[in-house]
Amino acid sequence: MKRKSIFLRCFAIVLVYSCLGIQQVSAQDWDHEYVPFVEEGKVWNCISEDSYLYGPYLIDCIFTMHGDTLIGNHSYKKVLCQYEKCYGDNEQHYYCAVREEAYQVFFVAKDASEESLLCDFSSPSEIKVMTHGDITFARYHATHIDGYPTKQYEFMLCAIIDGEANPSYGYGGWLEGVGSIYGGTPFDGILGGYDQTITPRVDLMSCKVGEKYIFKEGWLAQPSSVTSSTERTAPQKELFDLQGRRIQGEPKHGVYIQNGKKVMR
C-alpha cells in the first residue's frame, strides 16, 4: 500500500508539471496579452459601400456586442446591428451570436441553431489549413501590423497552390480581437464570403471597447452616432505594392496599398 501511495503521489506531481508545461508552451505562442474577441459593449463602426464610393462619407452601420443568450449547451454574446439602409430604421436588430474558446471564435447566424468557426487565433506561429463554405484556404502565421499602436496579431488568409500556402493570393485577413478587416462585416470570415442579408455591403472603419480603440482606419475620424458625418477627400485610385512602389497596369492577385490601407485584389 505504501508503494502504491508513493507511486500515485509521484504520478500526480508529474501530471501537474506536465499540465503547467503545456500551459507555458501555449503562453509562449504570444508575445503580448491576448485581445479577446468577445467583450460586452464592443462596437464595430462600418461605412456602407455606396457611401464609400459616392458619399456622403458616413459611419452608417454599427455592430454592438450586448447581452447574453443560450443556444444548445453554450452561452453566447449577442451582436446587434444598426443599419438604416438595410433595415429601414435606426433600431438595433439582432444579427448573430458569438462565443470564444481557446482563442477560437464561434458564430451562430440569426435564425440558425448550428454554430460555425468564424476566426481561429490559436497558435499564431503556425500555418493552418481551413475551410469556409466550399473554399479551402490557409491561415498564414500571424504578424504585427506595421506602425500600428497596439501589438495585436494580424492573420493573413491565402490560397493553397501546389500544396503550399501562397500569401500572394489573398482571401482577406483577421485581426485579433476584431475579426475580418478587409471588406464586408467583421463577421464575414473571409474576403468574398459576404453576408447577403447586409446590403449595401459595408467596410469596417473602427472597433472599440468603451473609449479604447483596438482598430481604427486613420483617414476617417469617428462620429459619435450613425447620423453624424465627416468630410474626406475623394478616394485615390492608385495602387502601391507593400514596398511603396506604384503599380502600373492591371494588378495581379495579391495585397496592395490604396488610400493608406491594405486592399486585396
The 8 nearest C-alpha neighbors of each residue, nearest first, counted from 0:
[[1, 3, 2, 4, 5, 6, 7, 8],
 [0, 2, 4, 3, 5, 6, 7, 8],
 [3, 1, 5, 4, 0, 6, 7, 8],
 [2, 4, 0, 6, 1, 5, 7, 8],
 [5, 3, 1, 7, 2, 6, 0, 8],
 [4, 6, 8, 2, 3, 7, 9, 1],
 [7, 5, 3, 9, 4, 8, 10, 2],
 [6, 8, 10, 4, 9, 5, 11, 3],
 [7, 9, 5, 11, 6, 10, 4, 12],
 [10, 8, 12, 6, 11, 7, 5, 13],
 [9, 11, 7, 13, 8, 12, 6, 14],
 [10, 12, 14, 8, 9, 13, 7, 15],
 [11, 13, 9, 15, 14, 10, 16, 8],
 [14, 12, 10, 16, 11, 15, 17, 9],
 [13, 15, 17, 11, 12, 16, 10, 18],
 [16, 14, 12, 18, 17, 13, 11, 19],
 [17, 15, 19, 13, 18, 14, 20, 12],
 [18, 16, 20, 14, 15, 19, 13, 21],
 [19, 17, 21, 15, 20, 16, 14, 22],
 [20, 18, 16, 22, 17, 21, 23, 15],
 [19, 21, 17, 23, 18, 22, 16, 24],
 [20, 22, 18, 24, 23, 19, 25, 17],
 [23, 21, 25, 19, 20, 24, 26, 18],
 [22, 24, 20, 26, 25, 21, 19, 27],
 [25, 23, 27, 21, 26, 22, 20, 28],
 [24, 26, 22, 23, 27, 28, 21, 122],
 [27, 25, 23, 28, 24, 29, 22, 30],
 [26, 28, 24, 29, 25, 23, 30, 22],
 [29, 27, 26, 25, 122, 123, 124, 30],
 [30, 28, 27, 31, 26, 32, 33, 123],
 [29, 31, 28, 27, 32, 26, 150, 33],
 [32, 30, 29, 33, 150, 151, 34, 28],
 [31, 33, 34, 30, 29, 150, 151, 35],
 [32, 34, 35, 31, 29, 151, 175, 176],
 [33, 35, 176, 175, 32, 36, 151, 213],
 [36, 34, 176, 37, 33, 38, 175, 102],
 [35, 37, 176, 177, 38, 34, 175, 99],
 [36, 38, 35, 99, 98, 39, 76, 97],
 [39, 37, 41, 36, 40, 35, 64, 208],
 [38, 40, 65, 64, 41, 37, 66, 76],
 [39, 41, 64, 65, 208, 38, 42, 63],
 [42, 40, 208, 64, 39, 38, 207, 63],
 [43, 41, 63, 207, 206, 62, 208, 40],
 [42, 44, 206, 62, 61, 205, 45, 63],
 [45, 43, 61, 205, 204, 203, 206, 58],
 [46, 44, 203, 60, 204, 202, 58, 61],
 [45, 47, 58, 201, 202, 59, 60, 57],
 [48, 46, 201, 50, 49, 200, 199, 51],
 [47, 49, 51, 201, 200, 50, 199, 52],
 [48, 50, 52, 51, 47, 53, 199, 54],
 [51, 49, 54, 47, 53, 48, 56, 52],
 [50, 52, 48, 49, 54, 53, 56, 47],
 [53, 51, 49, 50, 54, 48, 234, 233],
 [52, 54, 50, 49, 51, 55, 56, 48],
 [55, 53, 50, 56, 51, 52, 49, 57],
 [54, 56, 50, 57, 53, 228, 51, 230],
 [55, 57, 54, 50, 51, 229, 228, 230],
 [58, 56, 228, 59, 55, 46, 229, 50],
 [57, 59, 46, 45, 225, 60, 44, 228],
 [58, 60, 225, 57, 46, 82, 47, 45],
 [61, 59, 82, 45, 81, 58, 46, 44],
 [62, 60, 44, 81, 43, 80, 45, 63],
 [61, 63, 80, 43, 79, 42, 81, 78],
 [62, 64, 42, 79, 78, 41, 65, 40],
 [65, 63, 78, 40, 41, 39, 77, 79],
 [64, 66, 39, 40, 77, 63, 78, 76],
 [65, 67, 77, 76, 64, 68, 39, 78],
 [68, 66, 76, 77, 75, 74, 65, 69],
 [67, 69, 75, 74, 76, 77, 70, 66],
 [68, 70, 74, 73, 75, 71, 67, 72],
 [71, 69, 73, 72, 74, 68, 112, 75],
 [72, 70, 73, 69, 112, 74, 113, 114],
 [71, 73, 70, 74, 69, 75, 68, 112],
 [74, 72, 70, 71, 69, 75, 98, 68],
 [73, 75, 69, 68, 70, 98, 67, 72],
 [76, 74, 98, 97, 68, 67, 96, 69],
 [75, 77, 67, 97, 96, 66, 68, 98],
 [76, 78, 96, 66, 65, 67, 64, 95],
 [77, 79, 64, 95, 63, 94, 96, 65],
 [80, 78, 93, 63, 94, 92, 62, 91],
 [79, 81, 62, 92, 91, 61, 94, 82],
 [80, 82, 91, 61, 60, 90, 89, 92],
 [83, 81, 60, 85, 84, 86, 59, 80],
 [82, 84, 88, 87, 86, 89, 85, 81],
 [85, 83, 82, 87, 86, 199, 198, 88],
 [84, 86, 83, 82, 198, 87, 197, 199],
 [87, 85, 83, 88, 84, 82, 89, 81],
 [88, 86, 83, 84, 85, 89, 82, 90],
 [87, 89, 83, 86, 90, 82, 84, 81],
 [90, 88, 83, 81, 82, 91, 87, 86],
 [89, 91, 88, 81, 92, 82, 83, 80],
 [92, 90, 81, 80, 79, 89, 93, 82],
 [93, 91, 80, 79, 94, 90, 81, 86],
 [92, 94, 79, 95, 78, 80, 91, 109],
 [95, 93, 79, 78, 109, 80, 92, 108],
 [94, 96, 108, 109, 78, 107, 77, 93],
 [95, 97, 77, 107, 76, 75, 78, 106],
 [98, 96, 106, 75, 76, 105, 107, 77],
 [99, 97, 75, 105, 104, 76, 37, 106],
 [98, 100, 104, 103, 105, 37, 102, 101],
 [99, 101, 103, 102, 104, 98, 105, 121],
 [100, 102, 103, 99, 121, 104, 120, 119],
 [103, 101, 121, 120, 100, 119, 99, 104],
 [102, 104, 119, 100, 101, 99, 120, 118],
 [105, 103, 99, 118, 117, 98, 116, 119],
 [106, 104, 116, 117, 98, 97, 115, 99],
 [105, 107, 97, 114, 115, 117, 96, 116],
 [108, 106, 114, 96, 95, 111, 113, 97],
 [109, 107, 95, 111, 110, 106, 96, 94],
 [108, 110, 95, 111, 94, 107, 93, 96],
 [109, 111, 108, 112, 107, 95, 94, 113],
 [112, 110, 108, 109, 113, 107, 114, 95],
 [111, 113, 114, 107, 110, 70, 71, 108],
 [114, 112, 111, 107, 115, 108, 106, 70],
 [113, 115, 107, 106, 105, 112, 116, 108],
 [116, 114, 106, 105, 117, 107, 113, 104],
 [115, 117, 105, 118, 104, 106, 114, 103],
 [116, 118, 105, 104, 188, 106, 115, 186],
 [119, 117, 104, 103, 116, 120, 188, 178],
 [118, 120, 103, 121, 104, 102, 117, 116],
 [121, 119, 102, 103, 118, 123, 175, 122],
 [120, 122, 102, 119, 123, 103, 101, 28],
 [123, 121, 124, 125, 28, 120, 25, 29],
 [124, 122, 141, 140, 125, 121, 28, 120],
 [123, 125, 140, 122, 141, 28, 126, 139],
 [126, 124, 140, 123, 122, 127, 139, 141],
 [125, 127, 139, 140, 138, 137, 128, 124],
 [128, 126, 138, 137, 125, 129, 139, 140],
 [127, 129, 137, 136, 138, 126, 135, 130],
 [130, 128, 136, 135, 137, 127, 138, 131],
 [131, 129, 135, 134, 136, 132, 133, 128],
 [130, 132, 134, 133, 135, 129, 189, 188],
 [131, 133, 134, 130, 135, 192, 129, 115],
 [132, 134, 131, 135, 130, 136, 192, 129],
 [135, 133, 131, 130, 132, 136, 129, 158],
 [134, 136, 130, 129, 131, 133, 128, 137],
 [137, 135, 158, 129, 159, 157, 128, 130],
 [138, 136, 128, 157, 127, 164, 156, 139],
 [137, 139, 156, 127, 126, 155, 128, 154],
 [140, 138, 126, 155, 137, 156, 154, 141],
 [141, 139, 124, 126, 125, 123, 154, 138],
 [140, 142, 154, 123, 153, 152, 124, 139],
 [143, 141, 153, 152, 144, 154, 140, 123],
 [142, 144, 152, 153, 145, 151, 150, 141],
 [145, 143, 147, 146, 142, 153, 152, 151],
 [146, 144, 147, 143, 148, 142, 150, 149],
 [147, 145, 144, 148, 143, 149, 150, 217],
 [146, 148, 144, 145, 149, 150, 143, 151],
 [149, 147, 146, 150, 144, 145, 151, 213],
 [150, 148, 147, 151, 213, 144, 143, 214],
 [149, 151, 143, 152, 31, 148, 147, 144],
 [152, 150, 149, 175, 143, 153, 174, 34],
 [153, 151, 143, 142, 175, 141, 174, 154],
 [152, 154, 174, 141, 142, 173, 143, 175],
 [155, 153, 141, 173, 172, 139, 140, 174],
 [156, 154, 172, 139, 138, 171, 153, 157],
 [157, 155, 138, 170, 172, 171, 137, 169],
 [158, 156, 169, 170, 166, 137, 168, 136],
 [157, 159, 136, 168, 165, 164, 137, 169],
 [158, 160, 164, 163, 136, 162, 165, 137],
 [161, 159, 162, 163, 158, 165, 164, 168],
 [162, 160, 163, 159, 164, 165, 158, 136],
 [161, 163, 160, 159, 164, 165, 158, 137],
 [164, 162, 159, 160, 161, 165, 158, 137],
 [163, 165, 159, 137, 158, 166, 160, 157],
 [164, 166, 167, 158, 159, 168, 157, 163],
 [167, 165, 157, 168, 169, 164, 158, 156],
 [168, 166, 253, 165, 169, 252, 254, 157],
 [169, 167, 253, 166, 252, 157, 158, 165],
 [168, 170, 157, 171, 253, 166, 156, 167],
 [169, 171, 190, 157, 156, 189, 172, 158],
 [172, 170, 190, 156, 181, 189, 169, 155],
 [171, 173, 155, 156, 154, 179, 180, 181],
 [174, 172, 179, 178, 154, 153, 180, 175],
 [173, 175, 153, 177, 178, 152, 176, 154],
 [174, 176, 152, 177, 151, 34, 153, 173],
 [175, 177, 36, 35, 34, 174, 178, 37],
 [178, 176, 174, 175, 36, 206, 179, 185],
 [179, 177, 185, 173, 174, 180, 176, 186],
 [178, 180, 185, 173, 188, 172, 181, 186],
 [181, 179, 182, 173, 172, 203, 185, 178],
 [182, 180, 171, 179, 172, 190, 262, 183],
 [183, 181, 202, 180, 190, 184, 203, 201],
 [184, 182, 201, 202, 193, 200, 187, 185],
 [183, 185, 186, 187, 201, 202, 203, 182],
 [184, 186, 179, 178, 187, 180, 183, 203],
 [187, 185, 184, 188, 179, 178, 117, 183],
 [188, 186, 184, 193, 185, 192, 189, 183],
 [187, 189, 117, 186, 179, 118, 192, 190],
 [190, 188, 192, 171, 170, 187, 191, 179],
 [191, 189, 171, 170, 192, 182, 181, 188],
 [190, 192, 193, 189, 170, 183, 182, 187],
 [193, 191, 189, 190, 187, 194, 188, 183],
 [192, 194, 191, 187, 183, 195, 190, 184],
 [193, 195, 196, 197, 187, 192, 183, 184],
 [194, 196, 197, 193, 198, 200, 192, 199],
 [197, 195, 194, 198, 85, 193, 199, 200],
 [198, 196, 195, 194, 200, 199, 85, 201],
 [199, 197, 200, 85, 196, 195, 84, 201],
 [198, 200, 47, 48, 197, 201, 49, 85],
 [201, 199, 198, 48, 47, 183, 197, 202],
 [200, 202, 47, 183, 48, 46, 45, 184],
 [203, 201, 182, 183, 45, 46, 47, 204],
 [204, 202, 45, 205, 44, 180, 184, 46],
 [203, 205, 45, 216, 44, 215, 202, 46],
 [206, 204, 215, 214, 44, 43, 203, 216],
 [205, 207, 43, 214, 42, 213, 212, 44],
 [208, 206, 212, 211, 213, 42, 41, 209],
 [209, 207, 41, 211, 210, 40, 42, 212],
 [208, 210, 211, 207, 40, 41, 212, 42],
 [209, 211, 208, 212, 207, 213, 41, 206],
 [212, 210, 207, 208, 209, 213, 206, 214],
 [213, 211, 207, 214, 206, 210, 208, 215],
 [212, 214, 207, 206, 211, 215, 149, 177],
 [215, 213, 206, 205, 212, 207, 216, 177],
 [216, 214, 205, 217, 204, 206, 212, 213],
 [215, 217, 204, 218, 219, 205, 214, 260],
 [218, 216, 219, 215, 220, 259, 204, 260],
 [217, 219, 216, 220, 259, 231, 258, 215],
 [218, 220, 217, 216, 221, 231, 229, 204],
 [221, 219, 222, 218, 229, 217, 216, 230],
 [220, 222, 219, 223, 58, 229, 205, 44],
 [223, 221, 227, 224, 228, 220, 58, 229],
 [222, 224, 221, 227, 225, 226, 228, 58],
 [225, 223, 227, 226, 222, 58, 59, 228],
 [224, 226, 59, 227, 58, 60, 223, 61],
 [225, 227, 224, 228, 59, 57, 58, 222],
 [228, 226, 222, 224, 225, 223, 57, 229],
 [229, 227, 57, 56, 222, 226, 230, 58],
 [228, 230, 56, 57, 231, 220, 222, 227],
 [231, 229, 56, 228, 232, 55, 219, 57],
 [230, 232, 233, 229, 56, 219, 218, 234],
 [231, 233, 234, 230, 235, 218, 56, 219],
 [232, 234, 235, 231, 52, 54, 53, 51],
 [235, 233, 232, 236, 258, 52, 51, 231],
 [236, 234, 237, 258, 233, 257, 238, 232],
 [235, 237, 234, 238, 257, 258, 233, 239],
 [238, 236, 235, 257, 239, 245, 246, 258],
 [237, 239, 257, 246, 256, 245, 255, 236],
 [240, 238, 245, 256, 244, 246, 243, 255],
 [239, 241, 255, 242, 243, 244, 256, 245],
 [240, 242, 243, 255, 256, 239, 244, 254],
 [243, 241, 240, 244, 239, 245, 256, 255],
 [244, 242, 240, 239, 241, 245, 256, 238],
 [243, 245, 239, 240, 242, 246, 241, 238],
 [246, 244, 239, 238, 247, 243, 240, 237],
 [247, 245, 239, 238, 244, 248, 240, 250],
 [248, 246, 245, 249, 250, 238, 237, 239],
 [249, 247, 250, 246, 251, 238, 245, 237],
 [248, 250, 251, 247, 246, 252, 238, 264],
 [251, 249, 248, 252, 246, 264, 247, 253],
 [252, 250, 253, 249, 264, 167, 168, 254],
 [253, 251, 264, 168, 167, 250, 254, 169],
 [252, 254, 167, 168, 264, 169, 263, 251],
 [253, 255, 263, 262, 264, 261, 167, 169],
 [256, 254, 240, 262, 261, 239, 241, 238],
 [257, 255, 261, 239, 260, 238, 262, 259],
 [256, 258, 238, 259, 260, 237, 261, 262],
 [259, 257, 260, 235, 234, 256, 236, 237],
 [258, 260, 257, 256, 261, 218, 217, 216],
 [261, 259, 256, 257, 258, 262, 216, 255],
 [260, 262, 256, 255, 257, 254, 263, 259],
 [263, 261, 255, 254, 256, 260, 257, 181],
 [262, 264, 254, 253, 255, 169, 171, 261],
 [263, 252, 253, 254, 262, 251, 250, 255]]
